[in-house]
Amino acid sequence: MCLLLSERSGRTGERVTVVAVTGARGFRTGEADRAVAIVRRTLTALEGVTELRTGAQYGVDTAAGEIGLSAFPKAKHVCIVPSAGHNAGVVDAFEAAKAMRDVQIIRMPDEPDDAKAYRARNLAMTDGAEMVLAFPSTGEEVTRSGTWMTVRMARSKDIPLVIVPLDGADPWVEKGKDGSRRIHA
């Protein structure tokens, strides 16, 4: 079982096992080390993750995939690859890890355009997830953002969210379809 972050320290005390991670596609110049440290600190605070899903994109997806492979050696690691552009290097890292870890690479079917490809990937990431960890660039919701699209999908499926903005805004936990139960971590 996996512990979510609480109200005070970041842990809610709820137990989940299937965690999907989404986040900023890239990091601002000079901020990559800080952003990766935020992802590492958040992921390694979780206990008992049995399945970690990432989306094969640059930025947070790559960092979470690499950190997750070492932080959760007994977990299943799922890399969901969109038919549109993605980080082939992280897919190669998952391929290489197959010899030592439980790794599954899901290649999404071709879509007519990139937006549909990323939407299909985001739907696959949230299907069956028990928690979504989101690392958006900013704490302010953005309409044209894959990270925020995944957050909205999780809300519509009533999946608990832990949102950790990379711009330094306070992280929070959401539960419920309307996201009304915001608990600043």
C-alpha positions in Angstrom: 0.0 0.0 0.0 1.1 3.5 -0.7 0.8 6.5 1.6 -0.3 9.8 0.2 1.2 13.1 1.4 -0.4 14.3 4.7 -2.2 17.5 5.4 0.7 18.8 7.4 3.7 17.0 6.1 2.2 16.0 2.8 0.7 12.7 4.1 -3.1 12.0 4.0 -2.9 8.6 5.5 -4.8 7.1 2.7 -3.5 4.0 1.1 -3.1 3.5 -2.7 -1.0 1.4 -4.9 -1.4 2.6 -8.5 0.2 6.1 -8.9 0.2 8.0 -12.2 2.7 10.9 -12.5 2.3 13.9 -14.8 4.1 17.1 -15.1 5.8 19.9 -16.9 7.3 18.9 -20.2 10.5 20.8 -19.7 12.2 22.8 -17.0 13.0 26.5 -17.1 16.6 27.3 -17.7 18.6 26.8 -14.6 15.8 25.2 -12.7 16.2 21.5 -13.8 18.1 20.5 -10.6 15.5 22.1 -8.3 12.6 20.6 -10.3 14.1 17.1 -10.2 14.7 17.5 -6.5 11.0 18.3 -5.9 10.0 15.2 -8.0 12.5 13.0 -6.1 11.4 14.3 -2.7 7.7 13.8 -3.4 8.1 10.3 -5.0 10.5 8.9 -2.4 8.0 10.1 0.4 5.6 7.4 -0.9 5.6 4.0 0.5 4.4 0.7 -0.9 3.8 1.8 -4.5 3.0 -1.3 -6.5 2.5 0.4 -9.9 4.0 3.7 -11.1 2.9 5.1 -14.4 4.7 7.8 -16.4 4.0 9.3 -19.8 7.3 9.1 -21.8 7.7 12.9 -22.1 10.7 15.1 -21.4 10.8 16.9 -18.0 8.8 15.4 -15.2 7.9 12.2 -16.9 11.6 11.4 -17.6 12.6 12.4 -14.0 9.8 10.4 -12.4 10.5 7.4 -14.6 14.1 7.3 -13.7 13.6 8.1 -10.0 10.8 5.6 -9.8 12.8 2.7 -11.2 15.3 3.0 -8.3 12.9 4.1 -5.6 10.4 1.3 -6.1 12.4 -1.8 -7.2 9.5 -4.2 -6.5 6.8 -2.1 -8.2 5.5 -2.5 -11.7 6.7 0.4 -13.9 4.5 1.4 -16.8 5.7 3.8 -19.5 2.8 5.0 -21.6 4.1 6.2 -24.9 1.9 8.6 -27.0 1.9 8.2 -30.8 3.1 11.8 -31.0 6.5 13.2 -30.0 8.0 11.8 -26.9 11.4 11.2 -25.2 12.8 8.1 -26.9 15.6 8.0 -24.4 13.3 7.4 -21.4 11.6 4.6 -23.4 15.0 3.1 -24.0 15.8 3.3 -20.3 12.5 1.4 -19.5 13.5 -1.2 -22.2 16.9 -1.7 -20.5 15.3 -2.0 -17.1 13.1 -4.9 -18.2 15.8 -7.3 -17.4 15.8 -6.2 -13.7 12.4 -4.8 -13.1 8.7 -5.4 -13.8 8.4 -3.0 -16.7 5.6 -2.6 -19.2 5.8 -0.2 -22.2 2.4 0.6 -23.7 2.6 2.2 -27.1 -0.7 4.1 -27.8 -2.3 3.6 -31.2 -1.7 6.3 -33.9 -4.0 9.3 -33.6 -4.6 11.8 -36.4 -3.0 14.7 -34.5 -0.7 15.4 -31.5 -3.5 16.7 -29.3 -5.5 13.6 -29.6 -2.4 11.4 -29.1 -1.6 13.1 -25.8 -5.2 13.0 -24.7 -5.3 9.2 -25.4 -2.1 8.8 -23.4 -3.4 10.9 -20.5 -6.6 8.9 -20.4 -4.6 5.6 -20.3 -2.5 7.0 -17.5 -5.5 7.8 -15.3 -7.6 4.7 -16.1 -7.4 2.6 -12.9 -5.0 5.0 -11.1 -5.6 5.4 -7.4 -3.7 8.7 -7.2 -2.3 11.2 -9.6 0.8 13.1 -8.7 0.9 16.3 -10.8 3.9 18.6 -11.1 2.7 21.5 -13.2 5.0 24.5 -14.1 2.7 26.8 -12.1 0.0 26.5 -9.4 -2.4 28.4 -11.7 -4.5 26.1 -13.9 -3.7 26.4 -17.6 -6.2 25.4 -20.3 -3.7 24.3 -22.9 -1.5 22.0 -20.8 -1.2 18.3 -20.8 -0.5 18.3 -17.1 -3.6 20.2 -16.3 -5.6 18.1 -18.8 -4.5 15.0 -16.8 -5.5 16.8 -13.5 -9.0 17.5 -15.0 -9.3 13.9 -16.1 -8.4 12.7 -12.6 -11.0 15.1 -11.1 -13.7 13.8 -13.4 -12.8 10.2 -12.4 -12.8 11.1 -8.7 -9.1 10.2 -8.4 -7.3 11.9 -5.5 -4.6 14.4 -6.6 -1.4 15.7 -5.1 -0.5 18.8 -7.0 3.1 20.1 -6.5 3.7 23.2 -8.6 7.3 23.6 -9.8 7.2 27.4 -9.5 7.4 27.2 -5.7 3.6 27.7 -5.1 2.3 25.7 -2.1 1.4 22.1 -3.0 -2.1 20.8 -2.3 -4.2 17.7 -2.2 -7.6 17.4 -3.9 -10.3 14.8 -3.2 -13.6 14.7 -4.9 -14.8 15.5 -8.4 -15.1 19.3 -7.8 -11.6 19.5 -6.2 -13.2 21.5 -3.4 -11.3 19.7 -0.6 -8.0 21.5 -1.1 -5.6 20.8 1.6 -2.3 22.7 1.4 0.5 20.4 2.2 
